[in-house]
Amino acid sequence: MTSPAAYPQSATPAMGERRLSQLDALEAESILVIREIAAELERPVLLFSGGKDSVVMLHLAAKAFWPAPIPFPVLHVDTGHNFPEVLAYRDETVERLGLRLEVASVQDYIDDGRLRERADGTRNPLQTQPLLDAIAEHRFDGVFGGGRRDEEKARAKERIVSLRDEFGQWDPKNQRPELWNLFNPRHRPGEHVRVFPISNWTELDVWRYIEREDIPLAPLYYAHEREVFRRDGMWLAVGPYSQPRDDETVETRLVRYRTVGDMSCTGAVESSASTNAEIVLEVAASTLTERGATRADDRISEAAMEDRKKEGYF
Amino acid sequence: MATTITATTLTAAAPGATTAPVQPTLLRLATAGSVDDGKSTLVGRLLHDTKSVMSDQIAAVERVSRDRGLTGADLALLTDGLRAEREQGITIDVAYRYFATATRSFVLADCPGHVQYTRNTVTGSSTADVVVLLVDARKGVLEQTRRHLAVTALLRVPHVVVAVNKIDLVDFSQEVFDRVEAEVQAVARDLGVEDAIAIPVSALDGDNIAERSDRTPWYAGPSLLELLESIPSSEDPAHEAFRMPVQLVIRPQGAALDPSHVDYRGYAGQVASGVVRVGDEVVALPSGRRTTVVGIDLGERTLEEAFAPQSVTLRLADEIDISRGDVIAAAADAPAPTQDIEAVVCWLGDAPLRPGQRLLLKHGAKTVQAFARTIDGVLDLDDLGAVPADSLSLNDIGRVTLRLAAPVPVEDYAVSRRGGAFLLIDGHDGRTVAAGMVGASLRTLDPAPTRPEGDEEWDI
C-alpha cells in the first residue's frame, strides 16, 4: 500500500510517438485562441509594441491565418519615451507583414493637457487612457495582448479571454470560468474582451520559440555597448528621456534588454548574449524575474500591476 | 523561469543536434482540497523546490512575511496574487503557475478550496491531466475533500494524486498515513477513480515533494515531483477517432500573401481527437458530405499528418459546403449530430436554471440556441446520489435534458472529453453560466445513455 506503482510509460515521447513537445503544445493553444477570437468578434485588434512578446503573438497570428493576411489591425500605445530602434523595428515589421498600424499617442494627451506628466517621470501608467479611448474610437471589441501569467502575480489570476466593463475595468473577483478549451468572448455593447494568447508561455518558452522559429527582433534584445548609469539597482540608458543625476556616473557597458518599455524606466542587464541560443541559456540560468530585473514601475507597490489592470491597463 | 533546465538539455534539444532531442513535454495539473489543507503552501513549495521562484520574488515574500511578524517565509504569498487575497489570507480565484524540470514543464491551476469551490474546481479540472488532492493527515477525508474528488471524477481527470499533507504533524506516522490513504481510496473507488496514488508529504518542510524524505523511511514510493514527471501527459491520439471543429474557412482570394494562393481554400481548426493523414476520407458534419484530405498546413509548413491537439488547416478534394462550427470527422467513425442532449451540468450562474429557459450552447466552434427541457435531478455530492429538483442553483451539479435549435455532433463525455464538453451561455449578457458534459455521470451512478444519439431530423 505504501509503494505506489510507477507509471510504466516514460513521460518523454519516444521517437515516432505522437505527442507534442511543450513548445508545439503552446503554439497549438495560442493559434486556437487567436482564430476563435477572430471568428467570434467583429473588430479585434492586436497590441503591438515591438517587444518580444507582441512579436511572438504576431508570428502566431500570421501562422493562424496563412496564407491569408492577418485579418485585423495592430495598435501601439506610444508613450513618447520609446527606444527609437524599437519604433523603427515596429514600422519594419508592420511593413513586412502588410499590417495596418494605429498609434495612440501619450505625448498628444500630454501636449493638449488631457494627461499630466507624473512626478516620477514614468509614462507607463499613462497609457491606460489613450488605450481605452482608441478602443472606444475604433469600436474594438477584442484586444489581443502579449501578457503572460508568469510575469507577475496579478497576471497569474488573469483569464486567457478576460472581460472588461464599459469603463475598461477588470474585476478580478468576478471573472468568468474558463472551461476546457472553449473560449467565450461574448459581451454586452460597450464592453470588450482582452485576449492573452500566450498566457501559458514563460519567458524561457518565448525565447526558445524565437530561436526555433528564427523570428527577427529589435536589436536591443541582443548584447551591445551602451552608455548607461546605475539607478535603483538597474542600468538605465542615457537618452533624451533618461538623464543621469549629478551623483550618477555614466559608463559604457555591454548590455542587453530583457523587456522593452519606456527608456526612462526600463533597465538593461549586463550580458554578452548576442544570439538567440545564448539568450536562451542566459534566461534559463537567471535568478531574477524579467520585471524584477528591468522595470522600475513594477516596484512601486506589491499591487502596482493589479491596480493598473483594474483601471484598464494591458 | 525554468532554471533547472540545464545547458546540456538545451543543447541536446537545439535544432540540428545529431542525438535524439529531449523535448520537454507539457503537463497540466490542478490542485484541490479542503480549506487549510495547505494548497498554497504546496504550490509555493513546488515552485521553490524546482527553483522556479526568482530571488526577487523570494525577497518580496520574505519582506512581507517579516512585516506580518512571521518567522519564516510564507510560501503561500507566492501564489496569492490579489490584494484582497493577501488582505484576507485566502485564495479567491484560480491562479496559474509555471514550473519546470529537465524533462517537463508544468502548468498548474491553483484552485481555491472554499469560495466558489465548485466553479474553481470545475475550471481547474477541465483542462487538467492530473489533479493533486490535498488531505490533512490529522483530519483525513473531510466533506470538502469528498466533494472535490467527486468533481474531479465527474470531469474525468485522467490521474489523481493524493498528497497526505502535514505528515510532520503526526510524527511521520506510517499508521496514520495508511489509515488516511485507505479512507481516501475507499471514497475514490466509490467515485470510480481506480488509480489514485497517495504520497505522505509535508509541504511546509518539503518532505517527499521534490526529494524523497528520510523522515518517512517506511515509504518506498516516488516523491510528488518524481511522480508528476512520470505521468503520461495524454493518451496516444492514435487510439481515438479523428475530429476537428472548423474555426475558420481560410480563403484569401485577392488578399493572398502570395499570388499563387489566390485559390487557396482551407479549413482551420484544432484537432480535437485522433489523427488525420493526407488521403484520409473524412465527413463534414452536420451536412454528411464526404471528401478526401489532400493537404495539411501548419503556417507555411506542409504536414503529412496532424494529431490532437495540433492547430492546423486542412485542404479537401471537393469544394463542399463547410462553414465555421462544422466538424470534420473520420468518415468511417463519425458521431451522429443530434438536437437532443442529456447531460450533467455544473451550474455557475447567479440566477437559477429552470425548465424552459433559453440559453446558448457552445460546443467546439459551434454556438446554437438551446432550451432546458427538463431538470432531471441534482447530484448530492455527499452520498453521490441524484435527488429530484425543479431548478439548479449556483454551484449545483445536475442532470438536464436540452433541446437544440440545430443538430450538433456531440459525443459522450466518457468517450471524449473534448467531444462531450460544452458551455451554456446567457444570450443577454454573454456570461458563461454552465459547464456541460454530454451523457456524463459520476461513474457509480446510472451509466450514461448508451443508445446512439441519432435524430430523426438527421439525414445524410
Chai-1 contact restraints between the chains, C-beta under 6 A:
chainA,res_idxA,chainB,res_idxB,connection_type,confidence,min_distance_angstrom,max_distance_angstrom,comment,restraint_id
A,T2,B,Y219,contact,1.0,0.0,6.0,A-B,restraint_1
A,S3,B,A220,contact,1.0,0.0,6.0,A-B,restraint_2
A,S3,B,G221,contact,1.0,0.0,6.0,A-B,restraint_3
A,P4,B,I197,contact,1.0,0.0,6.0,A-B,restraint_4
A,P4,B,G221,contact,1.0,0.0,6.0,A-B,restraint_5
A,Y7,B,S230,contact,1.0,0.0,6.0,A-B,restraint_6
A,Y7,B,I231,contact,1.0,0.0,6.0,A-B,restraint_7
A,Q9,B,P232,contact,1.0,0.0,6.0,A-B,restraint_8
A,A11,B,T25,contact,1.0,0.0,6.0,A-B,restraint_9
A,A11,B,E229,contact,1.0,0.0,6.0,A-B,restraint_10
A,A11,B,S230,contact,1.0,0.0,6.0,A-B,restraint_11
A,T12,B,T103,contact,1.0,0.0,6.0,A-B,restraint_12
A,R18,B,P237,contact,1.0,0.0,6.0,A-B,restraint_13
A,R18,B,F307,contact,1.0,0.0,6.0,A-B,restraint_14
A,S21,B,Q23,contact,1.0,0.0,6.0,A-B,restraint_15
A,Q22,B,P24,contact,1.0,0.0,6.0,A-B,restraint_16
A,Q22,B,T25,contact,1.0,0.0,6.0,A-B,restraint_17
A,Q22,B,L26,contact,1.0,0.0,6.0,A-B,restraint_18
A,Q22,B,S105,contact,1.0,0.0,6.0,A-B,restraint_19
A,A25,B,L26,contact,1.0,0.0,6.0,A-B,restraint_20
A,A28,B,P309,contact,1.0,0.0,6.0,A-B,restraint_21
A,A28,B,Q310,contact,1.0,0.0,6.0,A-B,restraint_22
A,A28,B,S311,contact,1.0,0.0,6.0,A-B,restraint_23
A,I31,B,S311,contact,1.0,0.0,6.0,A-B,restraint_24
A,L32,B,Q270,contact,1.0,0.0,6.0,A-B,restraint_25
A,L32,B,S311,contact,1.0,0.0,6.0,A-B,restraint_26
A,R35,B,Q247,contact,1.0,0.0,6.0,A-B,restraint_27
A,R35,B,L248,contact,1.0,0.0,6.0,A-B,restraint_28
A,R35,B,A268,contact,1.0,0.0,6.0,A-B,restraint_29
A,E36,B,Q247,contact,1.0,0.0,6.0,A-B,restraint_30
A,A39,B,Q247,contact,1.0,0.0,6.0,A-B,restraint_31
A,A39,B,L248,contact,1.0,0.0,6.0,A-B,restraint_32
A,A39,B,R324,contact,1.0,0.0,6.0,A-B,restraint_33
A,K63,B,G299,contact,1.0,0.0,6.0,A-B,restraint_34
A,W66,B,G299,contact,1.0,0.0,6.0,A-B,restraint_35
A,P67,B,P252,contact,1.0,0.0,6.0,A-B,restraint_36
A,P67,B,A256,contact,1.0,0.0,6.0,A-B,restraint_37
A,P67,B,L257,contact,1.0,0.0,6.0,A-B,restraint_38
A,P67,B,H261,contact,1.0,0.0,6.0,A-B,restraint_39
A,P67,B,Y264,contact,1.0,0.0,6.0,A-B,restraint_40
A,A68,B,I250,contact,1.0,0.0,6.0,A-B,restraint_41
A,A68,B,P252,contact,1.0,0.0,6.0,A-B,restraint_42
A,P69,B,A255,contact,1.0,0.0,6.0,A-B,restraint_43
A,P69,B,L257,contact,1.0,0.0,6.0,A-B,restraint_44
A,R149,B,Y96,contact,1.0,0.0,6.0,A-B,restraint_45
A,D150,B,M1,contact,1.0,0.0,6.0,A-B,restraint_46
A,D150,B,Y98,contact,1.0,0.0,6.0,A-B,restraint_47
A,K153,B,G81,contact,1.0,0.0,6.0,A-B,restraint_48
A,A154,B,G81,contact,1.0,0.0,6.0,A-B,restraint_49
A,A156,B,G81,contact,1.0,0.0,6.0,A-B,restraint_50
A,A156,B,A95,contact,1.0,0.0,6.0,A-B,restraint_51
A,A156,B,Y96,contact,1.0,0.0,6.0,A-B,restraint_52
A,K157,B,G81,contact,1.0,0.0,6.0,A-B,restraint_53
A,K157,B,L82,contact,1.0,0.0,6.0,A-B,restraint_54
A,K157,B,D93,contact,1.0,0.0,6.0,A-B,restraint_55
A,K157,B,A95,contact,1.0,0.0,6.0,A-B,restraint_56
A,P172,B,L82,contact,1.0,0.0,6.0,A-B,restraint_57
A,K173,B,I92,contact,1.0,0.0,6.0,A-B,restraint_58
A,R176,B,T432,contact,1.0,0.0,6.0,A-B,restraint_59
A,P177,B,R119,contact,1.0,0.0,6.0,A-B,restraint_60
A,P177,B,T123,contact,1.0,0.0,6.0,A-B,restraint_61
A,P177,B,L348,contact,1.0,0.0,6.0,A-B,restraint_62
A,P177,B,T432,contact,1.0,0.0,6.0,A-B,restraint_63
A,L179,B,S126,contact,1.0,0.0,6.0,A-B,restraint_64
A,L179,B,A435,contact,1.0,0.0,6.0,A-B,restraint_65
A,W180,B,S126,contact,1.0,0.0,6.0,A-B,restraint_66
A,W180,B,A421,contact,1.0,0.0,6.0,A-B,restraint_67
A,L182,B,K362,contact,1.0,0.0,6.0,A-B,restraint_68
A,L182,B,L423,contact,1.0,0.0,6.0,A-B,restraint_69
A,N184,B,L423,contact,1.0,0.0,6.0,A-B,restraint_70
A,N184,B,I425,contact,1.0,0.0,6.0,A-B,restraint_71
A,N184,B,T432,contact,1.0,0.0,6.0,A-B,restraint_72
A,R186,B,G430,contact,1.0,0.0,6.0,A-B,restraint_73
A,H187,B,G430,contact,1.0,0.0,6.0,A-B,restraint_74
A,R188,B,D429,contact,1.0,0.0,6.0,A-B,restraint_75
A,N200,B,V107,contact,1.0,0.0,6.0,A-B,restraint_76
A,T202,B,M1,contact,1.0,0.0,6.0,A-B,restraint_77
A,T202,B,Y98,contact,1.0,0.0,6.0,A-B,restraint_78
A,L204,B,A2,contact,1.0,0.0,6.0,A-B,restraint_79
A,L281,B,A7,contact,1.0,0.0,6.0,A-B,restraint_80
A,A284,B,I5,contact,1.0,0.0,6.0,A-B,restraint_81
A,T287,B,M54,contact,1.0,0.0,6.0,A-B,restraint_82
A,T287,B,S55,contact,1.0,0.0,6.0,A-B,restraint_83
A,L288,B,M54,contact,1.0,0.0,6.0,A-B,restraint_84
A,L288,B,S55,contact,1.0,0.0,6.0,A-B,restraint_85
A,L288,B,D56,contact,1.0,0.0,6.0,A-B,restraint_86
A,T289,B,M54,contact,1.0,0.0,6.0,A-B,restraint_87
A,T289,B,D56,contact,1.0,0.0,6.0,A-B,restraint_88
A,G292,B,D56,contact,1.0,0.0,6.0,A-B,restraint_89
A,A303,B,R83,contact,1.0,0.0,6.0,A-B,restraint_90
A,E306,B,R83,contact,1.0,0.0,6.0,A-B,restraint_91
